[in-house]
Amino acid sequence: MGGGRSCVVADKMARELVDLPFGKFLFTRVSFDSKRNVPYFRLMDAGGVFVYARPAGDFTLTFDLSYKRCTGWYDIRTGECYECPGKRSVSEKYEQCPECQRKTGFNPAFYNTTELSVQQAELNKKPHLLYLAYFSSETVKVGISNAERGLARLLEQGARSAVILETFPSANVARQYEAQIAWLPGLCESVQLRKKAQILVENSYDEVVARQKLEQVIAVIQRALNIQFSNPQFAELSSIMINGAALSSCAAIELWNQPHLSGTFVGLLGQLLIMEQQSRLLVTPMKQYLGNYVTITGDVAPLDLTPVQASLF
């Protein structure tokens, strides 16, 4: 391997998760560990070493929006990631420079192109899950994911509940079913971050209601496609991502779009960080900060919440 330092070992081995470190780092990823289903921030220090840090307790994040760097490249065959060889800057809309995009070779919409990278072609040959992700009674998404990732992909999306319909031998086979299901009324293939944030703020979650909705959708799919899923596997994900007691005890949930965020960690709903501050829950989309430098401290800095009518978008 060349071009930068490795940040993880092969994905078949357990990734080391550490407590949130203090100091200045490049913020490169927010996700969930596929082995333990716990959230992490991937940070890079000044020496180019990557750290997988589990958020918890009290902390303050202050992002520097004046400069954005490439987050590096990821070897999807080995599970290793590397610092950008040129330590390049990128524009606001991108996370990787063109070279690191090519080195990674990942294309989630592989079915819309005839030019697949070698890495993507190899990944497509691996078993893939077909799933339904529940966000609200009005928003249910169909999708596919590399089976090795387990529930991590669903947690990364912020689905409150989910059901794995079937495991297929390849991404191409799974995609055929996904495409057919996506055409059915009331289902979608993607949910925008804006929508996820609105659902969290405006809708309550009930595990029983979610399960009933997913069962109804499964019945519709089986009738429409004339198929029978042998053993659908349901998963309640909300309790993994969010401290339910904190969610119910706070007076309000607010969208927070300031680069200075502080409070007590409540959860990570997909890529929405939820912090408690002054008996309110502040919801911040972390994807917008990938490639920015962040300064992390272990205190709670008071925020002026009263006059702020924050909007994520």
N, C-alpha and C positions, 0 to 999 in steps of 0.2 A: 504494500500500500504506500502511496505517496501523498504529499500535499497536506501538511498539517498534522496535529496530534490527535491520536485516538481518544474518544471520550467514553466509549463503553467496550465491554468485552463481547464476545459472540452472544447472540440473543438466547442461546440455549442455556446460558449460565445466568444466575441471579444477578441483577444489577444492584450495585451498592447505592442505597439511599442514605443521605446524611441530613442532619438538622440544617435548617436554613442558616447559611453563613452570613456574616455581616461584612460590609465593605462595598466596593464598586465592582460590578460584573457586567458582561454583555448578556442580555436576556435573549435566549435563543429558542426556547420551546416551552410550552405548557401542555401537559398530557397526563396519562395514567400508566402506571407500571403494569405490564401484562401478566406478571407473575403473581402480584399481590393486590392488584386493583386499587392502588393508592395513588393520590395525585402527586405530581412533582413539577418543579421548575427546573429547566436545564439552563445552567449558567456557565459562562466561560470567564476565567480569571485573566489577569494581565499577562500571564505566561502562556496562554493558549490552552490551558487545561480545563476540561469540562467537568462540571459538578452537577449531580442530580440531587436536588434539595427538596425535602418534603416540607411544605408550609404548615405551620402550627403556631398556636399561641398569639402573642402580641408582636407586631412588627410594622414598620413603615417602609413603603416603597416610594422612591422619588426617581422618576425617569427623566433622562436628558433627551429632549426631542430635537436638539440641534444637529444631531449626526446619527445616521443609520448605517450599520454595517451588515454585510452578508453573514448569515447565520451558519454558513459552512455546508458541507455535503455529507450525505448519509449513504452507506453501503448497504443496500437492502438485502444483499446476499449473505452478509456476515453479521449484521446488526451493529456495525461500528460506525461512528460518525467522526468527522474531521473538521478542523478549522479551515476556513477559506484560505487557499494557498497564497492569494494576493492580498488578503486582508482588505478586500475592496469595500467601498461604500456602495449603497444601492439607493434607488429612489423610494419614495414613501410607499408605493404600491407593491414593492417586491420584498421577498425575504432572502432570496438567493441571487447571486450574480449568475450570468449565463454559464460560466464554466462549472460552477457547483451544481447548477441545474442539470447539466449534461452528465456530470460525474454521478449524480444521484440516479437519474434516469427513471424517476417515478412519474407515472401519469395516471391519476385516478380515473380519468375519462378515456382509458385506453381503447374503448370500443368506438370512439369517434375519430380515430386516426389509423392510417395504414402503415405508419412508420413507428414501430415500437422499438424501444431500446432493448438491448440484450437483457438488461436487468429486469425490465418489466415483463418481457416474454418468459423469463425463468420464474418470476413471481406468479404469473398467471397459471403456471402449470401446477401450482400447489393447491391443496384443498381450500375452498372458500365457503364461508357461511352466507346463507340468505336469511335476512332478519327483518323484523318490523320494530321500529323505534317509536315509542309513545312519548309525546311532549304534552299533549292535552287531548281532550275528547274530540277536538276539531282538527288536530294536527298529528297525523301518523305517517311516518316515513318508511319506505322500503329501501333496503340497501344490501350490499355485499361487503365482505371483509375477509382478509386473510385469516384462516382458521387459527393460525398460531397466535394471533393477537387476543384470542378469547373475547372477554367482555371489554377490553381496553378501548376498542374502537367505539363502542356504544357509549362508554363513559366519556370519552373524548368529545363526543357530539352533544352530551348533556341530556340524553334520553332519560326520562324519569322511570320508565319501565320498558321492557323489551321482550321479544320472543324470538328465539332462533328457530326458524322454520325447518331448515334442512342444511346439511353439509354436502357440498358437491365436490367432485374430484378436481375441478379447475375453476378459475375465474370466468372463463368463457361460458361454461355451462351455467354457472350461477347467474351470470349476467343475462342470459336468455330468459330466465324466470323473472328476474328483477324488472326487465323491460316490459314484459307482459303485465306484471302486477301494477307497475307504475301508471298504466293507462286506465286502471279502474277508478271509478269516481271516489273522491274523498282521500286519495293517497297521493303522496308526492315523493320525489327523489332527493330533495334537498330542503333544508329549513334555514333561512338566513339568520345570522346572529341577532339582527334587529328583532326578529320574530321570537327567538328564544328568550331574549331579555324581556320582551313584553309579556310573554306567557308567564314567566316567573313572577313578575310584578302584579299582573292582573288576575291570575288564576290560581286557585288552590289545587293541591294534589291529593288524590285519594287512591291508595294502592288497589282497593277493591274495584273501583270504577275503571281504573286503568286496565286491570286484568279482564274485566267484562268487555271493554272496548276492543282489546286485542283479540279476544275469542270471537267477537262478532266479525271482525275484519278477516280472521282466518277462515271463517265459514263462508264469507263472501268470495274470497279468493278460490277456495276449493270448488265452489259451485261454478264460478265463472271460467276457471281453467280446467275443470273436470279432472282434478288431481286430489290426492290425499296425502297430507304430510304425516309421516309415520309416528313421530315423537316430538312435537313442538316443545321447546324448553323455555319456560318463562323465567324472567329475572327481574327482581325489584331492585332498581339502581339508585333511587333517590337517597336512601339511607346511607349508601356508600359515599355519596358525593357531598351531602349536606348534613349538618347538625340540626336535626328536626326540632329539638327543644329550643334552640336559639332562633330558628326560623319562626316558630309560633309565638315566642315571647316578646319579640321586638315590635315596637309601635308602628313601624313603617318600613317599606322596602323602596329604596331610591336608586335610580340609575346615576352612576358617578363616572364622569368622563374627564377627570382632572389627572394630570401626570403625577400628582402627589396624593398617595393613598395611605391611610393609617387606620389601625384598629385591631380587633381580635379576629383571628381566622375562624370563619363559620363553615366554609366549604368551597368547593370548586365544581360548579355545574358546567361540565364541558370545559369551555375556555372562559367562562364567566367567573371571576373571583368574587366571593362574597365575604365581606368584612363587617363586623359590628362596631359601631362608633356612636356613642351617645344614645344608646337604645334604638338605633336605627340600623338597618342593613344596607350597606352600600354595594352595588353590583357594578363591576367594572369588566369590560371585555379586554382580556389580556393579549389577544392576537395582534391588536394594533401596536403593541410595544415590542414585538419581535424584531431584533436587530438594534434596539436602542440600549444604551447603557443605563443601568439602574443602580442606585445606592440603597443598600438595605441596612436598617438599624433595628434594634430590638426593643424600641419603645413605642408608645402610643402618642402621636402628636395630635393635639386637638385640631379639628377641622371646622371651618365656619360653614355649617350646614344650613342654617336658617334662611339666608337670602338666596340660596342656590336652587334654581329649578333646573337640575342637570338633565341633559339629554345625551345619550350615547351617540346619536347620529345627527 
